[in-house]
Amino acid sequence: MLIQIPRGTYDVLPDESAVWQKIEETARKVCALFNYKEIRTPLFESTDLFQRGVGDTTDIVQKEMYNFKDRGDRSLTLRPEGTASVVRAFVEHKLYGLPNQPAKVYYIGPMFRYERPQSGRTRQFTQFGIEALGSQDPSIDAEVIALAMTFYQSLGLKKLKLVLNSLGDPESREAHRNALIAHFKPSIGEFCEDCQNRLEKNPLRILDCKKDHNHPLMETAPSIIDYLTDSARDYFSHVKEMLDEMGITYELDPTLVRGLDYYNHTTFEIMGSSKGAITTLTGGGRYNGLVSELGGPETPGVGFALSIERLLLALEVENISLQSEGALDCFISSIGDEAGKKASVILYELRQAGLRADKDYMDRKVKAQFKQADRDHAKFVIVIGDEELEQQKAVLKNMADGTQEQVAFVSLADFIKSKISSGV
């Protein structure tokens, strides 16, 4: 029986992986520019980490996590997002004690959520995210946003829209919470069961409901902006001022809330195009209470996460083709058994010299070997037959202009490298 891939997952085939590598390479380069260093956390963690760190009123915890018991009867979960794991590592390894603060890290890797598969949304997906832990300066909020925008622009995306909001400080949140309860409570029976359960626990999450987003009370719900304390308002003004100084344009959206419980102050999304529709490419913001919630000292944090799958759709909509750098420097075409043996030795020497090289392993005719070299975008083809073995010289063909010349076997690597470096 044919075993097929699980629903909601996908294979990245060899012809597609170069694009993924380009995206990941760009992410790493941009993070290096901003002095963010990579962190790698386990694919699974204690279930309690996500219940406490993500929030037990979120859809992720209530409906989407892949939980399982190990042989020690411990409840573990495939990570549904990256921030909680990063903060757990920050606390466990006492990174808050390092002299260089804030701790600035990034991650790239698979996450898992049990959702209905659709375009840009899969059950295993790949996130690129960053976290800056240890600074209360609103300038770091602006830096995190700038990094995300720089990453997208480095890949050539132009149809981007940055949307901002503030969720305020604890005092602001409490006042807004009470106002939301008063607003929704008289008609809460008209809302879905999830919203009814969230009314007292976390009414802000009602504003993020996918089922009831068209309910009339949603449009008239109290805005967090009206409940910001003076200090929270000043904080948000500083973030906006920094973005203005950087020339990063944005729109304010007082209804923007993030789907996770740990956010406060700055929250943002970057929107882009996907199959002709506008979709969220990136979400992020500040989460000042998460480190202490997971057992560490009071430590402010800010970050974002983005889906590479959604990024690929946005690149497709804008007709952006990321150039593959996987072309071969040279391909060896051999004729006969003895020539094939010599080709293997020369191939090893070329690779030791730092050249990307390959040869025919299927005993094809010369014409078919040249077709393979062409498919691999080889810059040069080395031809070896009985005559070349006798003279200890290969025929070297430049695939760009079709010129040919004889080159001694012992000089092939240096000769090809000089040709490449001179742009010939």
C-alpha positions as CSV (number, residue, x, y, z in Angstrom):
1,M,0.0,0.0,0.0
2,L,1.3,3.5,-0.9
3,I,2.0,5.5,2.2
4,Q,1.3,9.2,1.7
5,I,2.3,12.3,3.5
6,P,0.1,13.3,6.5
7,R,-2.7,15.9,5.8
8,G,-1.6,19.4,6.3
9,T,2.1,18.8,5.6
10,Y,4.2,19.0,2.5
11,D,7.5,18.0,1.0
12,V,10.1,20.6,-0.2
13,L,11.6,18.9,-3.2
14,P,15.2,19.4,-4.4
15,D,14.1,21.8,-7.2
16,E,12.3,24.0,-4.6
17,S,14.7,23.9,-1.7
18,A,17.0,26.5,-3.3
19,V,14.3,29.1,-2.8
20,W,13.9,28.1,0.9
21,Q,17.7,28.3,1.3
22,K,17.7,31.8,-0.2
23,I,15.0,33.0,2.2
24,E,16.8,31.5,5.2
25,E,20.1,33.0,4.1
26,T,18.5,36.4,3.7
27,A,17.0,36.1,7.2
28,R,20.4,35.2,8.7
29,K,22.1,38.1,6.9
30,V,19.5,40.6,8.0
31,C,19.7,39.3,11.6
32,A,23.5,39.7,11.5
33,L,23.1,43.3,10.4
34,F,20.9,44.0,13.5
35,N,23.2,41.9,15.8
36,Y,20.7,39.1,16.5
37,K,22.2,35.6,17.1
38,E,20.6,32.2,16.4
39,I,18.9,30.1,19.1
40,R,17.7,26.5,18.5
41,T,15.1,25.0,20.9
42,P,13.6,21.5,20.9
43,L,10.7,20.6,18.6
44,F,8.7,19.5,21.7
45,E,8.4,20.9,25.1
46,S,6.4,20.4,28.3
47,T,2.7,21.0,27.6
48,D,2.6,23.3,30.6
49,L,5.0,25.7,28.9
50,F,2.5,26.6,26.2
51,Q,-0.5,26.6,28.5
52,R,1.2,29.2,30.7
53,G,3.2,31.0,28.1
54,V,0.7,31.2,25.2
55,G,-2.4,31.4,27.3
56,D,-5.1,28.9,28.1
57,T,-7.8,31.0,26.5
58,T,-6.2,31.0,23.1
59,D,-7.3,28.9,20.2
60,I,-3.8,27.5,20.0
61,V,-4.0,26.0,23.5
62,Q,-7.7,25.1,23.4
63,K,-7.9,23.6,19.9
64,E,-4.6,23.4,17.9
65,M,-1.8,21.8,19.9
66,Y,-0.4,18.4,19.2
67,N,-0.1,16.9,22.7
68,F,1.2,13.4,23.6
69,K,2.4,11.4,26.6
70,D,5.8,10.0,26.7
71,R,6.8,6.7,28.3
72,G,7.2,8.4,31.6
73,D,3.6,9.7,31.4
74,R,4.7,13.2,31.0
75,S,2.6,15.5,28.8
76,L,4.6,17.0,25.9
77,T,3.6,19.2,23.0
78,L,5.0,19.8,19.6
79,R,5.8,23.5,19.7
80,P,3.0,25.6,18.1
81,E,5.1,28.8,18.2
82,G,8.6,30.0,19.0
83,T,8.4,32.7,21.7
84,A,7.5,30.5,24.7
85,S,10.4,28.2,24.0
86,V,12.9,31.0,23.6
87,V,11.7,32.6,26.9
88,R,12.0,29.2,28.6
89,A,15.6,28.9,27.4
90,F,16.3,32.5,28.4
91,V,15.1,31.7,32.0
92,E,16.6,28.2,32.3
93,H,20.0,29.2,31.1
94,K,19.9,32.5,33.0
95,L,20.6,34.6,29.9
96,Y,19.3,37.6,31.8
97,G,22.6,37.5,33.7
98,L,24.8,38.0,30.7
99,P,26.6,41.4,30.5
100,N,25.3,42.2,27.0
101,Q,21.6,43.1,27.2
102,P,19.1,43.0,25.7
103,A,19.5,39.3,24.6
104,K,18.8,39.5,20.9
105,V,18.1,36.1,19.2
106,Y,16.4,34.7,16.2
107,Y,15.1,31.2,15.2
108,I,14.1,29.4,12.0
109,G,12.3,26.1,12.2
110,P,9.1,24.0,12.1
111,M,6.0,24.7,14.2
112,F,2.9,22.5,14.6
113,R,-0.8,23.4,14.9
114,Y,-3.8,21.2,14.2
115,E,-5.8,23.5,11.8
116,R,-7.9,23.1,8.7
117,P,-5.3,23.0,5.9
118,Q,-5.7,25.8,3.4
119,S,-3.6,28.1,1.2
120,G,-0.7,29.5,3.4
121,R,-1.9,27.5,6.5
122,T,-0.6,24.0,7.2
123,R,-0.3,21.8,10.2
124,Q,3.5,21.8,10.0
125,F,4.8,25.2,9.0
126,T,8.1,27.1,9.2
127,Q,8.6,30.2,11.2
128,F,11.3,32.8,11.2
129,G,11.1,34.9,14.4
130,I,13.2,37.2,16.6
131,E,13.1,38.1,20.3
132,A,14.8,41.0,22.1
133,L,14.7,40.3,25.9
134,G,15.8,42.8,28.6
135,S,15.1,46.3,27.3
136,Q,12.1,48.5,28.1
137,D,13.3,51.1,25.6
138,P,10.6,51.8,23.0
139,S,13.4,52.1,20.4
140,I,13.8,48.4,20.5
141,D,10.2,48.0,19.5
142,A,11.0,50.1,16.4
143,E,14.1,48.1,15.7
144,V,12.2,44.8,15.7
145,I,9.6,46.3,13.3
146,A,12.5,47.7,11.1
147,L,14.1,44.3,11.0
148,A,11.0,42.6,9.7
149,M,10.5,45.3,7.1
150,T,14.1,45.1,6.0
151,F,13.8,41.3,5.6
152,Y,10.8,41.6,3.3
153,Q,12.3,44.4,1.3
154,S,15.6,42.5,0.9
155,L,13.6,39.8,-0.9
156,G,12.0,42.4,-3.2
157,L,8.5,42.6,-1.7
158,K,6.9,46.0,-2.3
159,K,3.2,45.5,-1.5
160,L,3.6,45.7,2.3
161,K,1.5,47.5,4.9
162,L,2.5,47.9,8.5
163,V,-0.4,48.1,11.0
164,L,0.2,49.3,14.6
165,N,-1.7,49.4,17.8
166,S,-1.0,49.6,21.5
167,L,-2.4,47.2,24.1
168,G,-1.2,49.5,26.9
169,D,0.3,48.8,30.3
170,P,-1.4,46.6,33.0
171,E,-3.5,49.6,34.3
172,S,-4.7,50.4,30.7
173,R,-5.5,46.7,30.1
174,E,-7.5,46.4,33.3
175,A,-9.6,49.5,32.5
176,H,-10.1,48.3,28.9
177,R,-11.0,44.8,30.2
178,N,-13.8,46.1,32.4
179,A,-15.1,48.3,29.6
180,L,-15.2,45.3,27.2
181,I,-17.0,43.1,29.7
182,A,-19.6,45.8,30.2
183,H,-20.0,46.2,26.5
184,F,-20.4,42.5,25.5
185,K,-22.1,41.0,28.6
186,P,-25.7,42.1,27.9
187,S,-25.5,40.3,24.4
188,I,-22.9,37.6,25.1
189,G,-25.5,34.9,24.4
190,E,-25.4,36.0,20.7
191,F,-21.7,35.1,20.4
192,C,-20.0,31.7,20.0
193,E,-19.2,29.4,22.9
194,D,-15.6,30.4,22.8
195,C,-16.4,34.1,23.2
196,Q,-18.8,33.3,26.0
197,N,-16.0,31.5,27.8
198,R,-13.6,34.3,27.2
199,L,-15.8,37.1,28.5
200,E,-14.6,37.0,32.1
201,K,-11.2,35.3,31.5
202,N,-9.9,37.5,28.6
203,P,-12.5,39.6,26.9
204,L,-9.8,41.1,24.6
205,R,-9.7,37.8,22.8
206,I,-13.3,38.3,21.7
207,L,-12.1,41.0,19.4
208,D,-9.9,38.4,17.6
209,C,-12.8,35.9,17.1
210,K,-13.0,34.6,13.6
211,K,-16.6,33.4,13.9
212,D,-18.2,36.6,15.3
213,H,-16.0,39.2,13.6
214,N,-19.1,40.6,11.7
215,H,-21.3,41.0,14.8
216,P,-22.4,44.7,15.2
217,L,-21.0,44.9,18.7
218,M,-17.5,44.3,17.3
219,E,-17.5,47.7,15.5
220,T,-18.7,49.6,18.6
221,A,-16.5,47.9,21.1
222,P,-14.4,50.2,23.4
223,S,-11.0,51.0,21.9
224,I,-7.9,50.4,24.0
225,I,-6.6,53.7,22.7
226,D,-9.2,55.5,24.9
227,Y,-8.0,53.7,28.0
228,L,-4.3,54.2,27.7
229,T,-2.6,55.7,30.7
230,D,-0.4,58.8,30.1
231,S,2.8,56.6,30.4
232,A,1.4,54.0,28.0
233,R,0.4,56.8,25.5
234,D,3.9,58.3,25.8
235,Y,5.5,54.9,25.1
236,F,3.4,54.4,22.0
237,S,4.2,57.9,20.8
238,H,7.9,57.2,21.1
239,V,7.6,54.0,19.0
240,K,5.7,55.9,16.3
241,E,8.2,58.8,16.4
242,M,11.1,56.4,15.9
243,L,9.3,54.8,12.9
244,D,8.6,58.2,11.5
245,E,12.3,59.1,11.8
246,M,13.3,55.9,10.0
247,G,10.8,56.6,7.2
248,I,8.8,53.5,7.9
249,T,5.2,54.2,7.1
250,Y,2.3,52.6,9.1
251,E,-1.4,52.7,9.7
252,L,-3.0,52.7,13.2
253,D,-5.7,50.1,13.9
254,P,-7.2,50.3,17.4
255,T,-8.9,46.9,16.8
256,L,-5.6,45.0,16.2
257,V,-5.0,42.4,18.9
258,R,-2.6,39.5,18.8
259,G,-3.9,36.0,19.3
260,L,-1.6,35.2,22.3
261,D,-2.2,36.3,25.9
262,Y,1.3,37.6,26.6
263,Y,1.3,40.8,24.5
264,N,1.1,44.4,25.9
265,H,2.1,47.9,24.7
266,T,3.2,47.8,21.0
267,T,1.5,45.2,18.8
268,F,1.8,45.1,15.0
269,E,1.2,43.2,11.9
270,I,2.7,43.4,8.4
271,M,0.2,42.8,5.7
272,G,0.9,41.6,2.1
273,S,-0.7,40.1,-0.9
274,S,-1.6,36.4,-1.2
275,K,-3.5,35.0,-4.2
276,G,-4.9,38.4,-4.8
277,A,-6.1,38.9,-1.2
278,I,-4.6,40.8,1.6
279,T,-3.2,38.6,4.4
280,T,-1.1,38.9,7.5
281,L,2.5,38.0,6.8
282,T,4.0,38.9,10.2
283,G,2.7,39.4,13.7
284,G,4.5,40.7,16.7
285,G,4.7,43.0,19.7
286,R,5.8,43.5,23.3
287,Y,5.3,41.0,26.1
288,N,6.6,42.3,29.3
289,G,5.1,39.7,31.7
290,L,6.1,36.5,29.9
291,V,9.5,35.9,31.5
292,S,8.2,36.2,35.1
293,E,5.2,34.0,34.1
294,L,7.7,31.3,33.2
295,G,9.7,31.6,36.4
296,G,12.3,34.2,35.6
297,P,12.8,37.8,36.9
298,E,10.6,40.7,35.6
299,T,12.1,41.1,32.2
300,P,10.6,43.0,29.2
301,G,10.6,41.5,25.8
302,V,9.5,42.2,22.2
303,G,9.6,40.2,19.0
304,F,7.8,38.9,15.9
305,A,7.2,35.7,14.0
306,L,6.5,35.1,10.3
307,S,5.4,32.2,8.2
308,I,7.7,31.3,5.3
309,E,4.8,29.5,3.6
310,R,2.9,32.8,3.5
311,L,6.0,34.6,2.4
312,L,6.3,32.2,-0.6
313,L,2.7,33.1,-1.6
314,A,3.4,36.8,-1.4
315,L,6.5,36.4,-3.6
316,E,4.4,34.5,-6.1
317,V,1.8,37.2,-6.2
318,E,4.4,39.9,-6.8
319,N,6.1,37.7,-9.5
320,I,9.4,37.7,-7.6
321,S,11.7,34.7,-8.5
322,L,14.5,34.2,-6.1
323,Q,17.7,33.3,-8.1
324,S,19.2,30.0,-7.3
325,E,22.9,29.9,-6.6
326,G,23.1,26.1,-7.1
327,A,24.7,26.2,-10.6
328,L,27.7,23.9,-11.1
329,D,31.1,25.3,-11.9
330,C,31.9,22.3,-14.1
331,F,30.5,18.9,-15.2
332,I,32.7,16.0,-16.4
333,S,31.7,14.1,-19.5
334,S,33.5,10.8,-19.9
335,I,33.7,8.3,-22.7
336,G,34.7,4.7,-21.7
337,D,35.4,2.9,-18.5
338,E,39.0,4.1,-18.0
339,A,37.9,7.7,-18.7
340,G,35.1,7.3,-16.1
341,K,37.6,6.2,-13.5
342,K,39.9,9.2,-14.3
343,A,36.8,11.5,-14.2
344,S,36.1,10.4,-10.6
345,V,39.6,11.3,-9.5
346,I,39.5,14.7,-11.2
347,L,36.1,15.3,-9.7
348,Y,37.4,14.8,-6.2
349,E,40.3,17.1,-6.9
350,L,38.0,19.8,-8.3
351,R,35.8,19.6,-5.2
352,Q,38.8,19.8,-2.9
353,A,39.8,23.0,-4.7
354,G,36.4,24.5,-3.8
355,L,34.6,24.0,-7.2
356,R,31.0,22.8,-7.5
357,A,31.3,19.8,-9.8
358,D,29.6,16.6,-10.8
359,K,29.9,13.9,-13.5
360,D,27.8,11.3,-15.3
361,Y,27.0,8.2,-13.3
362,M,24.5,6.6,-15.7
363,D,26.8,5.6,-18.6
364,R,24.9,8.0,-20.9
365,K,26.0,9.0,-24.4
366,V,28.0,12.2,-24.7
367,K,24.9,14.1,-26.0
368,A,22.9,13.1,-23.0
369,Q,25.7,14.0,-20.6
370,F,25.8,17.5,-22.1
371,K,22.1,17.8,-21.6
372,Q,22.5,17.0,-17.9
373,A,25.3,19.6,-17.7
374,D,22.9,22.1,-19.2
375,R,20.1,21.2,-16.8
376,D,22.6,21.8,-13.9
377,H,23.6,25.2,-15.4
378,A,27.2,24.1,-15.5
379,K,29.6,26.9,-16.5
380,F,32.1,24.5,-18.0
381,V,32.1,20.9,-19.3
382,I,35.3,18.8,-19.1
383,V,35.4,16.1,-21.7
384,I,37.6,13.0,-21.2
385,G,38.0,10.1,-23.6
386,D,40.8,7.7,-24.7
387,E,42.7,10.5,-26.6
388,E,42.5,12.8,-23.6
389,L,43.8,10.0,-21.3
390,E,46.8,9.4,-23.6
391,Q,47.7,13.2,-23.7
392,Q,46.8,13.8,-20.1
393,K,44.8,16.7,-21.2
394,A,41.0,17.4,-21.1
395,V,38.8,19.3,-23.5
396,L,37.3,22.2,-21.6
397,K,34.1,23.7,-23.1
398,N,32.8,27.1,-22.0
399,M,29.0,26.6,-22.0
400,A,28.3,30.3,-22.3
401,D,30.1,31.0,-25.6
402,G,30.8,27.4,-26.9
403,T,34.6,27.9,-27.1
404,Q,36.9,24.9,-26.4
405,E,40.5,24.5,-25.3
406,Q,42.8,21.8,-24.1
407,V,43.9,21.9,-20.5
408,A,46.3,19.5,-18.6
409,F,44.6,17.4,-16.0
410,V,46.9,18.7,-13.3
411,S,46.0,22.3,-14.2
412,L,42.2,22.0,-14.5
413,A,41.2,23.2,-11.1
414,D,43.4,26.4,-11.1
415,F,42.5,27.1,-14.8
416,I,38.7,26.9,-14.2
417,K,39.0,29.0,-11.0
418,S,40.9,31.7,-12.9
419,K,38.3,31.7,-15.7
420,I,35.4,32.0,-13.2
421,S,37.2,34.8,-11.2
422,S,37.8,36.8,-14.4
423,G,34.2,36.4,-15.4
424,V,35.0,34.5,-18.6
